[in-house]
Amino acid sequence: TARDPGADGVRNVGADAGADTARATSRCPVGLGVLTEIMSTIDISETYDDWMHIGFSLIDFCKQDGIDLNDGLELFKMYSQRNPSKYDESNTIDQWNHWVSRDSERSERGSVNTTERSASGDTDSGSAGNSKITKGTILRLFKNKNEKRFSELKLGSKVDLEILNELDKVSGNSIVKVHEIKHLEIYKKTKASIEAIMKSRGLEPIHDYVSRECSNVQFYSECDRHGYKICCRHCNFEYPREHIPVNKDIAPTVFNLLVNIKDDNISNKDTSQVAKKMISYKNLIYTVDNKWYLYNETSGIYENKNDLEVMNEMENVVSLMLEEGYEEEWFNWVNKINYKENLIKELKVKCFKRVALDNCDFLLGFENGVYDLTSNTFRKGGVDEYVTMKCGVAFESNGGTDESEGLAMEVLKGIFPDPEELQFALNRFCLCLEGYNREQMITFAYGYTASNGKSYLMERLRQALGDYSGTFPVTLLTGKMKGAGEANSSLVEFNKKRFMYCSEPEAGSKLNTNYVKLLTGDKIKARGLYSDKEKEISPTYKIFVCCNALPNFDVYDEGIARRIRLLEYRTRFCDNPKKKNERLLKKYTIEEELCIARGLMKLLIKQYTSLKQNGYKYSEPKAFSSMRKLYLNDNKDVITDLLLENYEQGDDKDYVKLTDIKNTLKQGGIKEKDVISIKKLVEETFSEVEF
């Protein structure tokens, strides 16, 4: 099937999803544009078997409708990416290729049992037993999801093949008489114009006759609510002037029949020299995990692209060269889909690079450039720096303190009213800008009160850091360590991140000491779900655990003690603040939250610069230090038991002196004398305590 790069689809759609899947081969072709819409609409599969069924159905779809299997792979990758927790690109590609091979073997042998081993060693079970999975599976899912759209696309009716046959005859210069063209509504033209098309080889002779001043014909198509027509980029030629009254699905077919007349020798046209020319205009790389990246000449960021987007870049290069006055024979080749596919293959070979992306720990990518933490400068990213990740806000270089910084500081001061504790928090957060594992620590964002702002602050930090941030399930820290070679998709998400946080552990659960040490100190190997390849993940990230009660570790030792820091969130935000630690709850708009994120980024960059000048040395507030020491004391449970044994909850008139509590603990063999720490233990043991 021929395809017009300027329009969606290939040919008009025809299929009856309600019919038995065995009749799928009798359906009429569906275009790439429509198939893209279908794959974007159907529900994502939750199990491996469902995912595999979609893959086999899509392969059959491509084969039955003449869609290139490489385009089918791009669609399958797009579909699989909608389930990010299970997506692994290299495994998706391997499975697709494996299924294509199996489908071909099945076609040669006839119906076979589909319960086999997949490329990754997983069992392909439930694949319709001894029957072939067809495109009807996908059509049925689409109809169930959006029956109205299914009807609009006329997926339940067959295309008028007579129209297509007549177009084939006209474009193929067959000897066809006017009275044999029954469907004159396609053209709405006179007998003379139809005869002119039949006698000519496409539209070029007509163009040359009516636009004699234009010596550089370059056709493109337009399709809007009025219909379809073909124009020339270098003159005012339009054909037909009244538009062809067809929809977008059949429009590409008309374009290919009238303009892109199939050249049987197009596959033999040179692609090597053309690919070199393309590369001279565009910095493209094709990586070992089968991903395209295009260098943005303005920001210096490498942007991820798919095959279809790279095809569009080819057309942009042609337009640019035309503006520069170039006239090359291959400009016309690029319009032909067969040549484009061959050129894409050539580009993949010439652009292949085994490079490490986002590998500089001290570069921070933004939409408009990169910030160099080493030189404290904002600049364009270098071609050889391979920065692909971006923060969630644009970099703003204005000096001084602006509105966004003021709003961000308002939030921070509300959460950390003590200046010393605020500076400590800023130092902890600003180290998330770099990808260097400087401290090998885990930070507990601890607040025993409700509505203390810790989750809100984590969300704004994630918004500011964008691609460099993420969340993970707390079970990663409380569960058993995975065995060598076991899949762990949660751990794969840590790769290249700089800020990762999780929510409250379940009551009574204990953190896995060895796993916390591993996460904070060493390189880790992880394998995603459905993947047979392991990734080595460096600890570029800083981990924050949000909790209302500090969790216990299964084992306490010096190794875990040095890895822990605490941030206490004492403030309680409410509608009617009365107590000393209470503040008025303020609700921010979406625009204000984005402003807070921008302000946080500015504050953290300034704090990082200051911290670097001080040799990355900063002090821990005494209150945080005392609480941490008590928290790490292995006698914590013993202290709680002593308090419950000697004291009980009283009313408003009852009280006890802190010195008495200290003496009780001392008699129980506890040496802790810090008043602040004792307060924390009493608050955690009894409810509604006031001092």
N, C-alpha and C positions, 0 to 999 in steps of 0.2 A: 504494500500500500504506500502511496506517495503521501507526503505530509507537507502542509504549508507552515513554515515557522512563524507566520504572523497570525495564525488562528488556532483555536482549540479544536481538537478532534481530527479524525481522518476521513471517515465516511459516515453517512447517516447511521443512526443506531437502530438495531432491530433485534429484539430477543423477547422471549416469553418466559419470565422467571417462574411463572406458576406452573409451567409444564415440567414433565419428567426430565431429569438431568441428562438422560440418555439421548434426548432430542437436541442437546445443546449444539451439536455440529450443524444443525439445519438453520440455526439462527443467523441473522445478517450481521455484518461486522460492526463492532463498537469502536469508536475512535479513542486515541490516547487521552484526549482532554476529558471525555466523558468517563473513561475508566479511572482517571485520576480522581474525579469527583466521587465516583462510587467507592474507591478505596479510602477516601477521606471521611466518608459518611458511615460506613459499616462499623459496628462495635469492635473494639480491640479484643483479641483472644486472650483468655486468662490462663489456659493450659497449653502445654506443648502440643498435644494432639490437635486442638483447635487451630493453633498457629500453623501446624503442618498442613492441615486441610486447606487453609486459606492459601498457602504456598502452592500446593498442587492445583487448586482451582484457578489461581492466577496464571500459572504456567499454561494450563489448558486454554484459558482466556486468550493469552497472547498468541498461541499457536493457531487457534480457531479463527482469530480475527486479524491475523497478519501483523501483529504488533511485535516489534523487535524484543527479544528476551532481555537485552540489556536495559531497555526502558522498563520492562517488567520488573527487573531487579531493583531499579531505582524506586518504583512504586512500592515494592515489598519492603524495602528499607524504610521508606517514608511511613508505611503502615506500622511496621514494627517499632519505630521510634516513638510512637504514641504510647508505648508502655515502657517508659525510661528505666524503670526498676529492673526490667528483664532484658533490655536491649543490649546486644553486643554486635557491633557491625561486622567484624571479621567472621564471627560464627554465622551470622545471617547470610553472608555471601557464600560461605562454605556449604551451608545447608541448601541454599537455592541451587547452587551448581550440582550438588549431589542429587537433588530432586529432579532437576532437568534431565540428568543422565538416566535416572530411574524411569522417568516418564517416557524417554525415548526408547529405552529397552522394553518397557511395557507395550509401547505402540508396535514394536517389531514382533514381540512374542504373542501379543493379544492380552487378554485379561490375566493378571497374575495376582498372587497374594501380596498385599502391601504391608504386611507386618514384617519389617526388616530392621536392621540396625542402621542408625543415622551416622553421618560422618563423625559426629562427636562421641559416638558410642551409646547415645540414648536410643531407646526402642521406639520405632515408628509404628505404634500400635493404633488400632481403631481407624485405619485409613480406608474405610469402606470395604473391608474384607477382600473379596475377590472382584469387586467392581471398581471401575476407574472414576476418580474424582474429577468432575468437569466444572466448567465455568458457571453452571447453574447454581452451585453452592453460593458463590459471591452474589449472583443476581437475586437469589432468594433472600439473602441477608439484607441486601439493599432495599428490596421491596418491603420487607417487614419493618425496616427502619424508617423509610419515607415513601409511602405508597403514592402520595401526591406527586412527588418529584419523579418517581418511577414512571408515572403516567405521562408527565410533561415531556420526559425524554423519549417517549414512545418506545420504551424498552419492551413493551408487551405486544408490539405489532411489527410486522416485517416491512422493511424498506421497499419502496417501489423500484424493483430491480430494472424495470423497463427504462426508467429515467437514466439510471447509471449506464445501462447498455447503450442508450442513444448517445450519451456523452462520450462513451468509449469510441463509438463509431465516428463521431464528429472529430474528436481529437486525433484519432488514428488515421485520418485522411482516407478512410474507406469510401468507396463509391456509394454514396447514400443520396437518395433523392429526397427532395423537400417533403413530399407527401408521406414519407416513411417516418418523419419526425412527428410523433403524436403529441409530445409534451412541449408545445411551443411556449408555455408559460415560463419555462426555464429561462428563456432568452428575451421574450417579448420583443423580438427583432423582426425585420422584414425578410422576405425570401432572399433578397440580394445579400444581406449580411450573413445569413446562414450559409449560402453557397460560397461566400468569400472565406469563411472559416474552413469549409470542407476542402477548398482548393489550396489553401495555404498550409504552412507548417506552423500552426499556432498563431499567436497574435503579432509577432514581430513584423510581418509584411504589412498588416493593417496599421500598426504604429508608424512604420516608416513612411506610409503613404499620407497619413493625416498629420504627422508631426515631422515634417521634412527638416526642420531646423535642429532637431534633437538627434545627435549622432551616437549617444551613449545610452541605449535603452536599458533600464533596470526596473523590472516589474515588481510590484508588491500588491497585496490584497487588502481590502477594507471590507468589514462586515459590521453593519449596525442595524438599528431597528428598521431602516428602509430596505435593507437587503444587502447584496454583495456586488462588488465591482473590483476591477483590476486597474491599477494606476501605474504611471511611470514616475520614478523619483526625480527625473531631470526635466520634465516638461508637464504640461497640463493634460496629458493623454488620460482618458478614462474610458473603460469599456465594460459593459455598456453604460451609457450616461444615465439610463433610467434605473440602474441597479438590477441585479438578478434576484428575484424574490425567493431566496432560500434561507434556511437557518444556518447557524454557525457550524452545525455538525456536518452538513454536506458541502459547506463553502470550501474547505481545503481540497475536497475532491475536484471541484470545479477549477480551482487554481492549478492543481497539478495536471489536470487534463488539458487545460488551455495554454499553460505556460511551461511548467516543468515536464515537458515531453520526455518520457523515459529514454535515457541514453544507455543502451546495453553495454557500452564500453566505459561507463562512468566509474566502475569499480577499478579500472586500470589506470585512472588518472593519478598523477603524482600527488602524494600527500606529504612526503618528507620535506620538500622545500617550502611548501605552504605552511607546515607546522613550524618550521624555523622562523618564518616571517611573522607568524602569530606570536611566537614567544618573544620576538624582538619588541613587540608592542605591549605585551602583558606578562607580568611576572607570575607565572603559574607553577605550582608544585603539585605532584601527585604522590601521596605518601604510601608507606608500606601497608597501612590499614585501609587502602583503597578509598582515600578521601582527596577531593580537590580543594586547594586553597589558592585564592587569588589575592595578590598584594594590592592593598588600597594605596594609591599613589599620594593621597592627601594625608591620611592618618598614619600610614606605615603599619597598619594591622592586616594580617592575613585573614581573609574572610572565607568561610567554608562554602563551597558550591557543589551542586550536583551536575550530572552530565548535561541536562537540559539547559542549565544556566550557563555552562561553558559554551554550549552551542550559541546561545544569545550573545556571548562575548565575541565569538567569531564574527557575527554580523556587525557588532560594534566596531571591530577592527576594520572591516570592509568599508563601513561608512566613514571612518576616520581617514583611511587611505584615499577614498574618493575625494574628501575635502582637501587633502594635500595634493591632489592632482594625479594620483596614480591611476593607471588603467591596466589591469591584469586579466589574463584569460580566465584564471581560476575564480574571479569574482562571481561568475555565473555558475561555477561548479558548486560553490558553497550553498547555493539555494536548493540543491538536490539532497534529499534525505540520505540516499545511499552514500553519497560522497561525505556528508557530515559524519556519518557513523564510522567510516574508514578513517576520517581525519581525527576523530576523538580517540580512536585506538592508537594512532600515530602519536598524538599529543601525550597520551598516557606513558608511552615509552620514553619520549624525549623529556617529559617533565618529571619523571620519577626521581625522587630523592629520598634517601634514608636519613632523615633529619629528626632531631629532637625538638618538638614544638614546646614553646613556653618553658624553656629550660633555664632561663636566667632568674635567679631568686630575687634580684633587686630591680626588676623591671615590672611596672604595673601598667597594664593596658587600659586605655580608655577609648571611647568611641571616636574621639578626635585626636588621638596620639598616645604616647607612652610617657609615664613619669619615671625618671631614673632616680632611684633612692640613693644611689652612690654619689651622684653629682648634684642632687637636689634640683634637677632641671626637668622641664616638660618639653618634649620634642617629638619629632616624627620618628616612628619606629624604623629601624634599619632593615634592609632587605634580608640580611643574614642573621637577624635576631629572631625571626620566626615567632612573633607574638600573635596569638590567635584569640586569647581570652580578653574579656573587657569587663571593667567595673560597671555597675548598674547606673551610674551617673556620669555626665560629661565632666571633664576637667575644666575648672574655672580658675584663671590665673590672676584675678584681680587681687590687689594687696589689701591690707587692713582687715577689719572685721565687718562683714556685710550682714544682711538680713538673715541669710541661711545659717551662718555661724551663730548669730544671736539666738535663733530659734533652737538650734541644736544644743547650745549651752544651757538654755532654759530647761530643756528636758533633762540634761545630765545633772544640773544642780538640784533639780527636784528629786532625783533618785539618789544622788550622793551629796547631801547638804554639807558634809564635812570637807573642807578644801583638800586636806591631806589624802583622804580616801578618794576624792574625785581625781586627783593627780595619779594615784596608783591605778585607778580604773583606766584612765586614758593611756597610761603606759602599757597596761596589759592589752588593750585594744589596738594600739598603734603598731604593735609587733605583728599583727595580722596582715599588715601591708607587705611584709617581706616573706619570701618563701624559704627562709633559712631557719633551721631548727635550733635556735640559739639557746633556749632554756630547757627544752625537753620536759615541759610541764603540762598539766591539765588543770583547768580553772573551774571551780565550782561557783556558779552564780546562785548564792544561797539567800533565801528570804523566808523567814518563818511566818510572815504576815501575808495575807492575800492581797492582790492588786498592788504589788510593789514595783511594777514597771520592768521587771527583768525580761519577760517575754517580749514586751514592746520594744525594748532596746535591742534585743537580739534580732528582731525583725528589721529594724531600721539599719542595723549593721549589715545584715544580709542584703538589703536593698541597695546599700551604698557599694558593697563589694561585688555584686553581680555574679559573674562567672566564677569568681574566686571563692565563693561561699557556698554552703549547703547544710542540710540537716541529715541526721542519721538516727535510726532507731536505738533507743537506750539498751535494748536487748543485746546489742553488739558488745556492750561493756559488761553486762550481767550474765550472759550465756556462756556456755562452754566454748573453748577455742575450737575452731574448725580443724579437721585433720588435713594433712598435706594433700593437695590436689582437689579438695572439696570446693564447690562453687560458693562464692560469697559476694553477691552483687552489691551489698551495702558497703563493703570495704572498697570495692572498685570505685565507688563514688568519691573517695577521698583523693583520688589521683589529681595532682596539680592544684588542689584547693589550698586556701590559706586561712580560712575561718570555717569551722564546723561546730555545730552545736546540737544538743539533743534535749529532750524534755525530762520530766521527773521520773526517776526509777520507781518501780512498783514497791509498795510497802513491804518491808522485810527482805527484799532482794539485796544481794551483796555484789559488789563490783569484783570482777575477776582481776586480781592483782597482776598476774603475769601478762594478761592481755593489755591492760593499761600501760604497763612498761613497754610492751612491744609496740603499741601504737605511738607512744611518745618518744621512742628512742631509736628504733631500727627501721631499716627498709623491710617492707613486707611484700610477699608475693600473694596475689589474689587472682581469682578466676571468676568471671561473670557467669550468670546463668546461661545455659545453652552454648557456652564457649568452651573450646578445648585448649585455649591458650592462656597462659598465666602472664600477668603484668607485675612488674616490680614497682612498688609504690614507695617513694621517698616521703618522709614526714615533713612536707612543706607546710602543713596545716597547724593551727592552734585549736585545741579542743576546749569547748565550754559546755558544762553540764548544768542545766537549770534544775533547781530542787528547792522544795519548801522545808525538807528535813535532810540533813546530811546523811548520805548512805554509808553503810559500812563496807569495808573490804573483806574478802575472804581470808586474807593474810596481811598482817602489818609488818613492815620491815623498813630499814633505812632507805632502801631503793625506792619504795613508793612514797616515803615521807618527803624526800627532796623534790618529788615531782608534783606536789600539790600546792595550789594557791587558792585562797578564798576571796570572793567578793561578796560582801554582805549588803543586802538590799533592805534597809530598815524602814524606809518610808512606806506609808500606806496611803494610796490615793482613793478618795471617797467623795461623795457629793456633799457631805456635811462634816468637814474636819473639826475635831475638838481637841484631840490629844496632841502632845508635842510632836510625835512622829507622823502625824497625818497632814496631808496636803489635798487641796481641792483637785478633783479629777477633771482634767481638761481633755476634750475630744478634738482631735485635729482632722482637717479635711484631707482628701487624697493629695491635693496640691501641696498642702502644708507638710505632709509626711515626706513627699519627694524633696521638699525644701530642707527638711530636717536631715535627710540622707545626704544631700549635697553639703550641708553644713558640717555633718559628722566627718565626711571625707576631708574637708579642709582642715578641721581641727586635728584629725589624726595625722595628716601629713606634717603639720606644724609640730605636733608632739613628737613624731618620729625624728624630725630634724633636730629638735632639742635633745632628745634622748641619745641620739647618735653622737652629738657633741659632748655629751657627758659619759661617753664610753659605754653606753647601754647599761649604766648603773642607776638604780633607783631603790628607794627604801619602801619597806612594807609597813603600813600603819600598825601601831601597837595593838589596837583592838583586833585587827585581822590576824596578826601574828599569834596573839594569845589564844584566840578561838581555834586557829589551825593546830596549835600545839596540843590543845585539849582534845580536839577532834581526832588527832592521830594517836592519842593515848589508847593503848590496847585495853585499858581498864574502863572504857566508857560505859559498857554495860554494867560493870560492877558499881560505878558511881550512881547510875540510875536506880539500881536495886537498893543501894544504901539510902537514897533519898526517899524512895517509896516505903522503905521499912521504918524510917524514923519520922516521917512527916506525912500529913494528909491534907487534902483540900479543905480550906476553911471558908468563913464568910468574910464580909468587908471589914469586920472588927478584928479579925485574927491577923497576927503578923509574927514573924520570926526574924531575929537578927542574922545578918550575913556571917558575923563572927561565930555564931552558934553552928551555922551550916558548915563553916570551914572546920570547926573543931570536930563535928560529926564525921566529916570526910577523913580528917586526920586520924581519928580513932579507927576508921576502917582501913587504914593503910594507904590512903590517897594523899600524895604530897602536894597536889595542886593548890596554890594559894591565891591565884589571880581572881580578883573580884569580878571582872568582866566575864571571865570564863564560867565562874560559878553561876552568874546570872543566866547565862545561856543555857546551862544544864537545867536549872530550875524551870526556866520558861519551856524547855522541851519536855520536861517531865510532868508539869502541872499546867492546867489551862487557866487563863485569866489571872495572870500574875502581875502585880504592880509593885514597884520599888519606891 
